[in-house]
Amino acid sequence: MSDITIRRATADDSPRLTRLVRTSGAYRGDYAAMVEGYQVGGPYIEHHPVFAAVDGGDGGRVLGFYALLVDEAELDLAFVADAAQGLGIGRLLMEHMTGQARAAGLDSVRVVAHPPAEEFYLRTGAVRTGTVPPTGRIHWERPELRYDVA
């Protein structure tokens, strides 16, 4: 795999980021309702720090991305393409996210995780702080975690 770079996403990335979310293997079966019809819209991308991991050697193919809500000190979205998992891209994105959070003056970043992703967040430095109960279309408890970045 060629060099991976992380760049600020733009509104033009909306279709690619949306496709990455909707095709995620982590959201099959019982979890499919979470991403059905989900869209990572251009205005969202322009309003929040959204960063994409891009394979520079493959025409800028988006391999993963994250969205940080600075005002809420929360990681809102984090996805790695199924075909790119296990290559260290998620770890690279979380290292970048914690650097961005630190630069924004945050002490910590909250994560309400998709249950199958909890282990990933723990491996990349987050600590579990509790559980978020089911709400709306989400019929399962979700782990709540925190990255300390200060």
C-alpha positions in Angstrom: 0.0 0.0 0.0 1.3 3.5 -0.9 1.7 6.3 1.6 -1.3 7.2 3.6 -2.0 10.9 4.2 -4.6 12.5 6.4 -6.2 15.5 5.0 -9.2 17.7 5.9 -12.3 16.4 4.2 -14.3 18.7 1.9 -17.9 18.8 0.9 -16.9 17.0 -2.3 -16.0 14.0 -0.2 -19.6 13.6 1.0 -20.5 10.8 -1.4 -17.4 8.8 -0.6 -17.7 9.2 3.2 -21.4 8.4 3.0 -20.7 5.2 1.0 -18.0 4.2 3.5 -20.6 4.5 6.3 -23.4 2.7 4.5 -21.3 -0.2 3.3 -19.5 -0.8 6.6 -19.5 -4.5 7.5 -19.7 -3.6 11.2 -23.3 -2.4 10.6 -24.8 -5.5 9.2 -27.6 -7.6 10.8 -29.1 -6.0 13.9 -27.0 -2.9 13.5 -28.1 -2.1 9.9 -30.7 0.3 11.1 -28.0 2.6 12.4 -26.7 3.5 9.0 -29.7 3.0 6.8 -30.2 6.3 4.9 -27.3 7.9 6.8 -25.5 10.7 5.0 -22.3 12.6 5.8 -23.5 15.8 4.2 -21.4 18.6 2.8 -22.6 21.2 5.4 -21.7 18.8 8.2 -18.2 18.3 6.7 -17.7 22.1 6.3 -18.9 22.8 9.9 -16.9 20.2 11.8 -13.3 19.0 11.7 -13.7 15.9 9.4 -10.4 14.3 8.3 -9.9 11.5 5.8 -7.1 9.0 5.5 -6.3 8.9 1.8 -4.2 6.5 -0.2 -2.0 8.8 -2.3 -1.0 6.0 -4.7 -4.5 5.1 -5.7 -5.9 8.4 -6.9 -6.8 9.6 -3.5 -9.0 6.7 -2.4 -10.6 7.4 1.0 -9.7 4.6 3.3 -11.2 6.0 6.5 -12.3 9.1 8.2 -13.3 10.7 11.5 -15.3 13.7 12.7 -14.6 15.5 15.8 -17.2 17.7 17.5 -14.9 20.3 19.2 -17.7 22.1 21.0 -18.9 18.9 22.6 -15.4 17.3 22.9 -16.8 14.2 21.2 -15.7 11.9 18.5 -18.9 11.7 16.4 -17.9 9.4 13.5 -14.9 7.1 12.8 -14.9 4.6 10.0 -12.3 2.6 8.2 -13.2 0.9 4.9 -13.7 -2.9 5.3 -10.9 -3.6 2.8 -8.5 -1.4 4.7 -9.0 -2.7 8.2 -6.0 -4.2 10.0 -3.6 -1.9 8.2 -3.1 0.6 11.0 -5.3 3.3 9.4 -7.7 3.4 12.4 -4.8 3.9 14.8 -3.4 6.6 12.5 -6.8 8.4 12.5 -7.1 8.2 16.3 -3.6 9.6 16.8 -4.5 12.4 14.4 -7.8 13.0 16.2 -6.2 13.3 19.6 -3.6 15.7 18.2 -6.4 17.9 16.8 -8.3 17.7 20.1 -5.2 18.8 22.0 -4.6 21.6 19.5 -8.2 22.8 20.0 -7.5 23.0 23.8 -9.5 19.9 24.8 -8.6 17.8 27.8 -10.4 14.7 26.7 -12.7 13.4 23.9 -15.8 11.4 24.6 -16.7 8.4 22.4 -20.0 6.6 22.4 -19.0 3.5 20.6 -20.6 1.0 18.3 -20.3 -2.2 20.5 -18.1 -4.2 18.1 -15.7 -1.2 18.0 -15.1 -0.9 21.7 -12.0 -3.1 21.7 -10.5 -1.0 18.9 -10.9 2.2 21.0 -9.4 0.5 24.1 -6.4 -0.7 22.0 -5.8 2.9 20.8 -5.8 4.5 24.2 -9.4 5.2 25.2 -10.7 4.1 28.7 -14.2 2.9 29.3 -16.3 5.3 31.4 -19.7 3.8 31.3 -22.6 2.7 29.2 -25.2 4.7 27.2 -28.7 3.2 27.3 -30.8 2.5 24.2 -32.5 5.4 22.6 -34.6 5.9 19.4 -33.6 3.5 16.6 -30.8 2.2 18.7 -32.0 -0.8 20.7 -28.8 -1.8 22.4 -26.5 -0.4 25.1 -23.4 1.3 23.8 -20.0 1.6 25.5 -19.0 5.1 26.5 -15.2 5.8 26.5 -12.8 8.7 26.8 -9.5 9.6 25.3 -7.4 11.8 27.6 -5.5 14.2 25.3 -4.2 17.0 27.6 
